[in-house]
Amino acid sequence: MIFLHIRDGQPLYGINYSHHFCLVSAHGERVTCGTAEFVLPDLRDTVKLETNFEAESRRNSKLVGFTLVSIMKKIMSHLERSRRRPRSGQKEGGGGPGPGTGKAAVAPAPVRAVWSDLGGEAGPSSPGGNKQTITEDDGSQINPKPNKLKAIFSPFSHKKKPSLDPTDNDMDIVQINGKTWDSIKVLSEKDIKELIEQKQYFKADCHLIKLEHVLYAYNTNKHDEDILKEKKKGVESLYEMLSAEIFTVVKNSMNISKENPNLLKMAVQVKIQEEQADQIYIEEKGKFGGITEVRPRGWATKWLNFLEQSVNERLGKLPSVSDVDKAKCLYECLVQHQKKMEEDFDTIVNYIKPCYPQEYNICEKYAEYYHKKCSSHLELIMENGPKGKDVYCFLHWIYIHYPKLMNIITQSEDESQKLLNLLLPEKTISRLKSEYFSALQSDASMHMDKSLQVEEVIWRSEGEPIVLNGYYHSELSIDIIQIIEGSIKDTRTLTCDMAIRAQDIMLEETTSFLERFQQSAENFERSNFNQTNYISIIILITNCCEVIRNYIDTNEKITSAELKERVLSILNEMEKKRKDILFNTLFCKLKPHCKKLVTLKWLESSNPINNLLEILEEHLTKFKKLKEPLYQDLLRKIHAQLITEYIIRITKKRLKCKTNNQQKKVADQMEDEAIMLQKFFTFYGSEDSSLEFALLKIAEIIRLKDIKAITVEVAALFQDFPDVGKEHIEAILYIKGNMKKSDEKKILKILSSLMNNADTSMDMKLFSSPTTLKAL
């Protein structure tokens, strides 16, 4: 077999072997005149085997300026001169027998043997397929380098130069897996460049890989270094051209994936093919001469770099903003980022992702780079951006919008949460939260104080408060609840932990506000006692406390029992003080009329009880403007205390009846007034009738004449009201001015016996509340 490299019509390399001749085109033409095709180092010339060159010459009579005969004459002349001028010390042989002598011919310097098969298979001159050696001009022998690429870069058949079809790259991505370059033809640099220009990137890359292997897979002597160096530069230049085109496609994937998805698919195919070539050379490192100079080419890393670069360019840089509305402008930047990312993510998921193999996880790569860019922008914003309450907008974007946004592309809540945790340093997040909570507390305090100031104006206006649903209504309680709930609601949209923290802060601030509220109420009560709407305002304040107390007490979302108890304690104290004011105000007016009960004037006239009822009616009508639980509690207290005051007047011993008729009259009047009080308090909503029952029993004791019957009634009174003592019974019996001392002692003795065995734990107590009249 002969490999002949001809440049400018002159042969530079040659080996003679028996019965076979080679035909060469010096200008890159492919000549079909045999069964095998070989690539020569200058990438243009081809060498063909021919067993019957005369027959073939008739079919290919002209070979671009060289006839078959003239070429063969030059070859034979060159080989003949080589045989006549052997170098001293040079051995003959190493090939098959020559055409005329049967001896091995030694090529003149410079001579370079090139194997017909890149894998080192046996040629025609080595029957049996034995491994061959080739003799260099210095007598040394060259062993062909066996390699793993034999199955990939096998000889290829020469046909007529194919036309370049720009639509020839429409192929499915799955076809690349396992595809080899067995049938790849070697093209000139010009042809490969044309393929690249026609955007037939995959074909161009296949030819470049084959070309690269031919140039780099074999060692050269110093005489060929300049030639091969130029050829290598040409290949690298083509690689640069191809990579520039490919990475331009990568950078413009957002548009290209919609307009020409096959182009992006092809670029991905090239990337996959280059990675495969890198892997092969890595596995065979050191076996291919200079190939390690350019391999691995690292397209995977470059690819990711261009992906990241494209993301950075799409999101751009933060614009410079003035200090006026700085936070607002920066937040608008985030909003614009969000809109841009939503559009991009839709394109990535629906258009770009189908162009990549599934195992590439291209969506995750894009998510990583968008996340990285967002993180860098946020860090810049946080360094000199939002302050105070403005921080909420950014926290809301971080905790709400960003995870939803990333979930579009990651399609995994866990992965979105993972990216969220890495969005900003923990130190920065903590600072933002502290800034937000501080602003939250300050803002709540300010609004609560403003609401209180508005309420104080209403207090001093001397007008009646607004009545809503039958109760005096205060907007202050609504404002406070809305401030608390609004702050917590906003934070609850961020994270549960932040919501709990915000709730605790609001409870702390509510405690501080209630202390200021209580002080303001006390100032009003001291300085506006004679104001016409004084009672109405006290009721209004009490209702305000009740509304807030009910909100706090029934709020199941409050987690801090300690803070909750502190707030409720202040509210309960405020309610109690206001109810005491109402109670004492009422009994101050009842006092003079209560003192006339169970006296001779009382016995002669019904005015005392009528006056009492008139005053009670006036006040209870206003007291009904209290919220229902407050009103019931106050009414129960007023009812009990009035009956207690009535009985206490009996025990004052201001009336003594010596006749049975007088005693009966006293008993009848007590009974009538007890029934009158019961009806009155029932009308105003009291549900307690036991106290009037005590009055009826006392009236019956006064009415009875029989000692045994009196003793039974006394025992019954004590049984119902265990706090009745001897002094109380003595005072009741005092009204019976005609009772013997012995009978009185007998009754008291029986009472003493009952008291020794009494259950004092019973709730029904008649004298549990001392008289309030002395304190008024």
Stockholm file with secondary structure:
# STOCKHOLM 1.0

chainA/1-776         MIFLHIRDGQPLYGINYSHHFCLVSAHGERVTCGTAEFVLPDLRDTVKLETNFEAESRRNSKLVGFTLVSIMKKIMSHLERSRRRPRSGQKEGGGGPGPGTGKAAVAPAPVRAVWSDLGGEAGPSSPGGNKQTITEDDGSQINPKPNKLKAIFSPFSHKKKPSLDPTDNDMDIVQINGKTWDSIKVLSEKDIKELIEQKQYFKADCHLIKLEHVLYAYNTNKHDEDILKEKKKGVESLYEMLSAEIFTVVKNSMNISKENPNLLKMAVQVKIQEEQADQIYIEEKGKFGGITEVRPRGWATKWLNFLEQSVNERLGKLPSVSDVDKAKCLYECLVQHQKKMEEDFDTIVNYIKPCYPQEYNICEKYAEYYHKKCSSHLELIMENGPKGKDVYCFLHWIYIHYPKLMNIITQSEDESQKLLNLLLPEKTISRLKSEYFSALQSDASMHMDKSLQVEEVIWRSEGEPIVLNGYYHSELSIDIIQIIEGSIKDTRTLTCDMAIRAQDIMLEETTSFLERFQQSAENFERSNFNQTNYISIIILITNCCEVIRNYIDTNEKITSAELKERVLSILNEMEKKRKDILFNTLFCKLKPHCKKLVTLKWLESSNPINNLLEILEEHLTKFKKLKEPLYQDLLRKIHAQLITEYIIRITKKRLKCKTNNQQKKVADQMEDEAIMLQKFFTFYGSEDSSLEFALLKIAEIIRLKDIKAITVEVAALFQDFPDVGKEHIEAILYIKGNMKKSDEKKILKILSSLMNNADTSMDMKLFSSPTTLKAL
#=GR chainA/1-776 SS CCCCCEETTEECCCCCCTTCEEEECTTSCCCCCSSCCEECTTSSCEEEEESCHHHHHHHSCCBTTBCHHHHHHHHHHHHHHHHHSCCTTCCCCSSSCCSSSSSCCCCCSSCCCCCSSTTCCCCTTSGGGCCCCEECTTSCEECCCCCGGGGTSCCCCCCSCCCCCTTTTCCCGGGGTTCCCTTCCCCCHHHHHHHHHTTCHHHHHHHHHHHHHHHHSSCCCTTTHHHHHHHHHHHHHHHHHHHHHHHHHHHTHHHHHHHCHHHHHHHHHHHHHHHHHHHHHHHTTTSSGGGGGTCCCCHHHHHHHHHHHHHHHHHCCCCCCCSTTHHHHHHHHHHHHHHHHHHHHHHIIIIIGGGSCGGGCHHHHHHHHHHHHHHHHHHHHHHHSCCGGGHHHHHHIIIIIHHHHHHHHHCCHHHHHHHHHTSSCHHHHHHHHHHHHHHHHHHHHHHHHHHHHHHHHHHTTCSCCEEETTEEECHHHHHHHHHHHHHHHHHHTTCHHHHHHHHHHHHHHHHHHHHHHHHHHHHHHHHCTTCTTHHHHHHHHHHHHHHHHHHHHHCTTCCCHHHHHHHHHHHHHHHHHHHHHHHHHHHHHHHHHHTTTTSHHHHHCSHHHHHHHHHHHHHHHHHTTSCHHHHHHHHHHHHHHHHHHHHHHHHTTCCCBCSHHHHHHHHHHHHHHHHHHHHHHHHTTCCCCHHHHHHHHHHHHHHCCCHHHHHHHHHHHHHHCTTCCHHHHHHHHHHBTTCCHHHHHHHHHHHHHHHHTCCTTCSCCSSSSCCSTTTC
#=GC SS_cons         CCCCCEETTEECCCCCCTTCEEEECTTSCCCCCSSCCEECTTSSCEEEEESCHHHHHHHSCCBTTBCHHHHHHHHHHHHHHHHHSCCTTCCCCSSSCCSSSSSCCCCCSSCCCCCSSTTCCCCTTSGGGCCCCEECTTSCEECCCCCGGGGTSCCCCCCSCCCCCTTTTCCCGGGGTTCCCTTCCCCCHHHHHHHHHTTCHHHHHHHHHHHHHHHHSSCCCTTTHHHHHHHHHHHHHHHHHHHHHHHHHHHTHHHHHHHCHHHHHHHHHHHHHHHHHHHHHHHTTTSSGGGGGTCCCCHHHHHHHHHHHHHHHHHCCCCCCCSTTHHHHHHHHHHHHHHHHHHHHHHIIIIIGGGSCGGGCHHHHHHHHHHHHHHHHHHHHHHHSCCGGGHHHHHHIIIIIHHHHHHHHHCCHHHHHHHHHTSSCHHHHHHHHHHHHHHHHHHHHHHHHHHHHHHHHHHTTCSCCEEETTEEECHHHHHHHHHHHHHHHHHHTTCHHHHHHHHHHHHHHHHHHHHHHHHHHHHHHHHCTTCTTHHHHHHHHHHHHHHHHHHHHHCTTCCCHHHHHHHHHHHHHHHHHHHHHHHHHHHHHHHHHHTTTTSHHHHHCSHHHHHHHHHHHHHHHHHTTSCHHHHHHHHHHHHHHHHHHHHHHHHTTCCCBCSHHHHHHHHHHHHHHHHHHHHHHHHTTCCCCHHHHHHHHHHHHHHCCCHHHHHHHHHHHHHHCTTCCHHHHHHHHHHBTTCCHHHHHHHHHHHHHHHHTCCTTCSCCSSSSCCSTTTC
//
